Amino acid sequence: MFSVFEICEERQKSDKVVGKSKHHDALFHDLMEECKHSAPGARLSAKVRTALERLRPAERRELVSRTHDGCAPLFVVSGRGNAELAEYLVRACGAPLEQRGVYELADDRCAHRVTPLWLAAVAARLPVLRVLLAAGANVDAASDSGSTPVRSACFMSHLDVVRLLVSRGADIHRANHNGGTCLINAVQSHALLAFLLRRGARVDACDTQRKTALHYAVQEQRLESARLLLRHGASPHLRSCHGDDALRTAALRRSTQVTPAIV
């Protein structure tokens, strides 16, 4: 049997644990609120910083690893473009660089699990990207659909982001689960397409439909992109899984401007 003293001691310990847990919950709530509403360049309030820095390193890391609506603090500030907060969370709090958050696509009404670096690349948050890359974030960490940060940045036509990621070793040849490449994603931007070709992108790489970048340039009636691809040796004779080569694609799209470039 426990003595009265031992019972009181156990209750005190339990009360301390509960009180500590409530304090951490409140601190996390305040941290997330400041991260969600911070402007680029803003810092955490003195109250939140002081409370965080009073925690032991392991407690601090655990707290900044918590999520709300599927997103941790580092993920939130990466999307908002706050490099100062991103650096603080990484350097002072040990926020995990590869912890994934939820990225929602309005166009296809679906959500993907991606890293803070992936999110910063798609949102064109260059200062945050530099912080994350300097801290050692994986430059090729792909989304759950297999799309790397550099491939997704190509889709958004973020040339400066693509240049930075490539300078840090990003793989421009790696396709997503559907075989879509950086080059295919870049046909809407002549400047981006030219950059990738200068960096050695494979001009006739095809996706799971056996379509190349030339197919998509013709399909989207991107005359200058089609001409650029052809100058770099793109074959107009390769056929998709539907049997369409570049000329047939142009005919189906009634692309009267693109057709002479192919012929």
KETI-174332 format. One record per residue (C-alpha): residue in one letter; x, y, z. Coordinates in steps of 0.02 Angstrom, whole numbers, padded with zeros to 5 digits. Example, Ala and Ser with C-alpha at 12.3 -4.5 7.8 and 13.67 -1.06 7.14 Angstrom:
<lummis>
LUMMI   aa       c1       c2       c3
LUMMI    a    00615   -00225    00390
LUMMI    s    00684   -00053    00357
</lummis>
This chain:
<lummis>
LUMMI   aa       c1       c2       c3
LUMMI    m    00000    00000    00000
LUMMI    f    00052    00179   -00034
LUMMI    s    00072    00302    00108
LUMMI    v   -00020    00469    00108
LUMMI    f    00146    00554    00070
LUMMI    e    00178    00443   -00081
LUMMI    i    00002    00472   -00148
LUMMI    c    00023    00661   -00133
LUMMI    e    00192    00652   -00218
LUMMI    e    00121    00555   -00365
LUMMI    r   -00021    00680   -00383
LUMMI    q    00102    00824   -00386
LUMMI    k    00203    00738   -00521
LUMMI    s    00045    00709   -00622
LUMMI    d   -00009    00890   -00602
LUMMI    k    00162    00948   -00663
LUMMI    v    00150    00838   -00817
LUMMI    v   -00024    00904   -00857
LUMMI    g    00030    01083   -00828
LUMMI    k    00182    01060   -00939
LUMMI    s    00077    00983   -01076
LUMMI    k   -00048    01127   -01071
LUMMI    h    00096    01252   -01078
LUMMI    h    00168    01165   -01232
LUMMI    d   -00003    01159   -01315
LUMMI    a   -00028    01346   -01286
LUMMI    l    00147    01385   -01348
LUMMI    f    00121    01283   -01506
LUMMI    h   -00043    01373   -01538
LUMMI    d    00042    01544   -01521
LUMMI    l    00187    01489   -01631
LUMMI    m    00072    01428   -01770
LUMMI    e   -00031    01587   -01764
LUMMI    e    00124    01695   -01786
LUMMI    c    00190    01582   -01925
LUMMI    k    00023    01588   -02018
LUMMI    h    00010    01777   -02013
LUMMI    s    00193    01827   -02027
LUMMI    a    00249    01935   -02171
LUMMI    p    00416    01903   -02257
LUMMI    g    00551    01974   -02144
LUMMI    a    00447    01966   -01985
LUMMI    r    00516    01883   -01828
LUMMI    l    00430    01790   -01689
LUMMI    s    00370    01893   -01542
LUMMI    a    00485    01905   -01392
LUMMI    k    00356    01807   -01291
LUMMI    v    00359    01656   -01407
LUMMI    r    00547    01660   -01435
LUMMI    t    00581    01668   -01248
LUMMI    a    00461    01525   -01212
LUMMI    l    00539    01417   -01348
LUMMI    e    00716    01450   -01291
LUMMI    r    00674    01402   -01112
LUMMI    l    00633    01227   -01171
LUMMI    r    00762    01090   -01180
LUMMI    p    00823    01058   -01360
LUMMI    a    00727    00894   -01373
LUMMI    e    00568    00978   -01311
LUMMI    r    00591    01121   -01432
LUMMI    r    00613    01003   -01579
LUMMI    e    00460    00903   -01527
LUMMI    l    00355    01060   -01516
LUMMI    v    00405    01130   -01686
LUMMI    s    00375    00957   -01762
LUMMI    r    00191    00961   -01713
LUMMI    t    00063    00990   -01849
LUMMI    h   -00101    01080   -01870
LUMMI    d   -00209    01034   -02019
LUMMI    g   -00067    00926   -02080
LUMMI    c    00065    01063   -02078
LUMMI    a    00210    01101   -01960
LUMMI    p    00276    01278   -01927
LUMMI    l    00422    01262   -02049
LUMMI    f    00306    01208   -02187
LUMMI    v    00192    01357   -02156
LUMMI    v    00330    01489   -02159
LUMMI    s    00410    01408   -02312
LUMMI    g    00251    01435   -02410
LUMMI    r    00233    01613   -02346
LUMMI    g    00411    01657   -02393
LUMMI    n    00476    01704   -02221
LUMMI    a    00660    01659   -02230
LUMMI    e    00700    01732   -02059
LUMMI    l    00574    01620   -01971
LUMMI    a    00627    01470   -02075
LUMMI    e    00807    01494   -02022
LUMMI    y    00759    01516   -01839
LUMMI    l    00652    01359   -01839
LUMMI    v    00790    01258   -01921
LUMMI    r    00942    01327   -01829
LUMMI    a    00873    01367   -01657
LUMMI    c    00734    01238   -01643
LUMMI    g    00794    01092   -01746
LUMMI    a    00640    01086   -01857
LUMMI    p    00650    00931   -01969
LUMMI    l    00690    00982   -02147
LUMMI    e    00601    00838   -02231
LUMMI    q    00439    00838   -02129
LUMMI    r    00299    00839   -02257
LUMMI    g    00146    00947   -02255
LUMMI    v   -00015    00956   -02353
LUMMI    y   -00014    01054   -02516
LUMMI    e   -00184    01076   -02595
LUMMI    l   -00207    01100   -02781
LUMMI    a   -00359    01206   -02821
LUMMI    d   -00364    01150   -03003
LUMMI    d   -00382    00963   -02973
LUMMI    r   -00455    00974   -02798
LUMMI    c   -00329    00857   -02722
LUMMI    a   -00195    00868   -02589
LUMMI    h   -00014    00810   -02596
LUMMI    r    00115    00776   -02461
LUMMI    v    00270    00878   -02497
LUMMI    t    00423    00946   -02408
LUMMI    p    00452    01128   -02358
LUMMI    l    00580    01145   -02498
LUMMI    w    00457    01080   -02628
LUMMI    l    00328    01205   -02568
LUMMI    a    00452    01349   -02571
LUMMI    a    00502    01302   -02749
LUMMI    v    00323    01301   -02813
LUMMI    a    00285    01464   -02723
LUMMI    a    00446    01543   -02792
LUMMI    r    00512    01585   -02617
LUMMI    l    00695    01604   -02663
LUMMI    p    00758    01668   -02492
LUMMI    v    00676    01520   -02405
LUMMI    l    00748    01400   -02533
LUMMI    r    00923    01466   -02497
LUMMI    v    00898    01439   -02310
LUMMI    l    00834    01262   -02332
LUMMI    l    00968    01214   -02457
LUMMI    a    01104    01285   -02345
LUMMI    a    01035    01181   -02202
LUMMI    g    01048    01023   -02306
LUMMI    a    00870    00994   -02369
LUMMI    n    00852    00862   -02504
LUMMI    v    00847    00956   -02669
LUMMI    d    00760    00811   -02758
LUMMI    a    00631    00762   -02626
LUMMI    a    00480    00720   -02733
LUMMI    s    00296    00738   -02698
LUMMI    d    00185    00586   -02677
LUMMI    s    00153    00595   -02865
LUMMI    g    00340    00583   -02898
LUMMI    s    00365    00764   -02949
LUMMI    t    00528    00841   -02890
LUMMI    p    00542    01023   -02836
LUMMI    v    00631    01070   -02997
LUMMI    r    00502    00983   -03107
LUMMI    s    00359    01069   -03016
LUMMI    a    00449    01236   -03028
LUMMI    c    00460    01208   -03217
LUMMI    f    00272    01183   -03222
LUMMI    m    00253    01353   -03137
LUMMI    s    00381    01431   -03257
LUMMI    h    00490    01490   -03111
LUMMI    l    00653    01510   -03207
LUMMI    d    00751    01586   -03062
LUMMI    v    00698    01444   -02948
LUMMI    v    00748    01314   -03077
LUMMI    r    00918    01397   -03099
LUMMI    l    00949    01394   -02911
LUMMI    l    00895    01214   -02890
LUMMI    v    00998    01155   -03038
LUMMI    s    01150    01248   -02970
LUMMI    r    01128    01146   -02810
LUMMI    g    01121    00981   -02903
LUMMI    a    00937    00956   -02944
LUMMI    d    00906    00814   -03068
LUMMI    i    00821    00886   -03223
LUMMI    h    00801    00712   -03300
LUMMI    r    00696    00636   -03161
LUMMI    a    00515    00612   -03213
LUMMI    n    00358    00597   -03108
LUMMI    h    00254    00438   -03097
LUMMI    n    00174    00478   -03266
LUMMI    g    00341    00503   -03350
LUMMI    g    00324    00691   -03360
LUMMI    t    00493    00778   -03368
LUMMI    c    00557    00951   -03332
LUMMI    l    00571    00982   -03519
LUMMI    i    00389    00933   -03550
LUMMI    n    00335    01048   -03409
LUMMI    a    00435    01192   -03482
LUMMI    v    00359    01205   -03657
LUMMI    q    00257    01357   -03606
LUMMI    s    00416    01457   -03573
LUMMI    h    00543    01480   -03712
LUMMI    a    00675    01547   -03591
LUMMI    l    00654    01401   -03472
LUMMI    l    00655    01275   -03613
LUMMI    a    00816    01351   -03681
LUMMI    f    00897    01342   -03509
LUMMI    l    00855    01158   -03487
LUMMI    l    00918    01114   -03661
LUMMI    r    01082    01204   -03624
LUMMI    r    01095    01099   -03466
LUMMI    g    01078    00938   -03566
LUMMI    a    00895    00893   -03548
LUMMI    r    00853    00744   -03659
LUMMI    v    00755    00820   -03802
LUMMI    d    00658    00664   -03849
LUMMI    a    00619    00598   -03675
LUMMI    c    00438    00540   -03672
LUMMI    d    00305    00513   -03540
LUMMI    t    00195    00360   -03512
LUMMI    q    00089    00411   -03664
LUMMI    r    00250    00412   -03765
LUMMI    k    00231    00599   -03793
LUMMI    t    00386    00708   -03801
LUMMI    a    00407    00892   -03764
LUMMI    l    00382    00924   -03950
LUMMI    h    00213    00839   -03945
LUMMI    y    00160    00955   -03804
LUMMI    a    00232    01111   -03884
LUMMI    v    00133    01075   -04042
LUMMI    q   -00022    01025   -03945
LUMMI    e   -00017    01190   -03849
LUMMI    q    00027    01287   -04008
LUMMI    r    00192    01350   -03938
LUMMI    l    00275    01395   -04102
LUMMI    e    00440    01462   -04032
LUMMI    s    00457    01315   -03914
LUMMI    a    00427    01193   -04057
LUMMI    r    00558    01279   -04164
LUMMI    l    00683    01277   -04021
LUMMI    l    00656    01092   -03990
LUMMI    l    00676    01052   -04174
LUMMI    r    00837    01153   -04182
LUMMI    h    00902    01045   -04039
LUMMI    g    00865    00886   -04133
LUMMI    a    00690    00840   -04075
LUMMI    s    00618    00706   -04190
LUMMI    p    00452    00753   -04271
LUMMI    h    00425    00570   -04317
LUMMI    l    00407    00494   -04144
LUMMI    r    00231    00431   -04114
LUMMI    s    00130    00435   -03955
LUMMI    c    00036    00282   -03892
LUMMI    h   -00111    00347   -03996
LUMMI    g   -00005    00345   -04154
LUMMI    d    00013    00533   -04169
LUMMI    d    00177    00612   -04223
LUMMI    a    00209    00799   -04214
LUMMI    l    00133    00835   -04385
LUMMI    r   -00026    00737   -04350
LUMMI    t   -00040    00824   -04180
LUMMI    a   -00028    00991   -04269
LUMMI    a   -00161    00939   -04393
LUMMI    l   -00278    00881   -04256
LUMMI    r   -00255    01047   -04166
LUMMI    r   -00268    01143   -04328
LUMMI    s   -00104    01227   -04286
LUMMI    t   -00074    01313   -04453
LUMMI    q    00071    01414   -04383
LUMMI    v    00163    01264   -04311
LUMMI    t    00142    01147   -04460
LUMMI    p    00269    01237   -04576
LUMMI    a    00401    01226   -04439
LUMMI    i    00381    01037   -04433
LUMMI    v    00374    01009   -04620
</lummis>
